[in-house]
Amino acid sequence: MHFVPHTAPDRNYPHNQNYHLKPGDGYLESLSLPSRHGSICSNIFQAVNHDDIDMDEFGSSNDAFSRLLTHGAQSRADSYCFAHNEDLPEDHDCRRELCTRVTINVSGMKFETQLRTLNRLPHTLLGDPEKRAKYWDKKRQEYFFDRHRLSFPAILYYYQSGGRLKRPLDVPWDIFRNELYFYELGNTTIANFERTEGVKQKEEMIMKPSNKIQLWIWEVMEVPQSSYFAKIVAVLSVVFILVSVVTFCIETLPQFKGRDCVNQTIDIGNNKTEIRKVPNYWEPLFLTESCCIAWFVTETIVRFCVSYSKTAFLKSLSNWIDIIAICPYFVFLFITLATNACIQGDQASGLSVLRVLRVVRILKLSKHSQGLQILGMTLKCSMKELSMFLLFLGIATVIFAGAVYYAEMAEENGQFTSIPDAFWWAIVSMTTVGYGDYVPQGVVGKCLGVVCLVSGVLAIALPVPVIVANFNHFYTQYTGRGYGSL
């Protein structure tokens, strides 16, 4: 298959070029002057080759043409251009304009472009005449590359557009990256491509301390694979996280409620005593929680002290998760020590939010689980699709809630008292949960319920393929780049 630019190349508007099949005979004659000019100049070498001058010894078409001019072919080349197009200006110089068309053969698929298009990036393989001369085929008068041909249209467009790079959808990211390395598009371009594809930039994200002792402690705390002792520390960290979460769940059981407080007789003077509930600091669950908190605090402080950049440490979301998971314990401990009384009643209900924050500790497992890391990166990369789904769900919820409310208003046994009351029914119906606590009674309401269910299935199905593709993308990265098993 033979590809050529659809429109006339223009160095000022490279984004107007597109790939199409090569037109048939006679098509170029119907085009405007720039396209005819490119076709005419591409035949100059055929004209001068009749003078027994071997072009292949010069390495590339651009160099060959330039040196042909120095061998006395200047007049013949210019006369050949003007003989085929009288509209060309008299001062036209093909050598200066670099309008010569070259053919690039990539594993049997041929592409045509101009030398000035390739010369826009002189530090790359195709833009450097000396580098690309190694791939010149003198018999076929073309450059031949035994490379992945489906990747080359995007690479050629990178030259034509002046730096816009987009991976073809049917080309795996790792294969396309190998082609970028081969054509020497530069480390900055490749790094930007990897960042766009969501590839983990370990060199950029991880900065190691220079001090040897500090480096050893940092590897023990941050890199479990660095040593046997680091693996032990990682296992201990996971154990403390699990124990803390289990303790958080067990203390809510009915048989354990109230065990954090004990009755104590206090002398209030005048030979009078009063029984008060005071904290039980020797309660087993409290001691277990205190041991876990001691580990978490020590771990966080050590990691902060040995970190390369204290500012970067404080900007990390995972580190703030660790801090937030620790704070509730110290808040409750400070209140109980200050008042010497158990937190009960309204005070306990007001601080219940802090108790819930303790469950955030389970997110600390993401540091030691690559599966959770893949899930987090997938959700982060799919925020656009998830936002779109929430938008669809919100709009449809308002529409169907309002419709079913007015449809059921005349029903004697209608269960919807207001539109906000119908929001719950619309949400659980569209998400296919269907608790059945609110159901339409009339025929019109039931028909609206069917439409609501079908709309919910479609709204969920639309973003799912993109999210699954993102998950497969990150899963392939972790399993294929040596990050270990899940």
Disulfide bonds with the S-S distance in Angstrom:
Cys261-Cys342 1.82
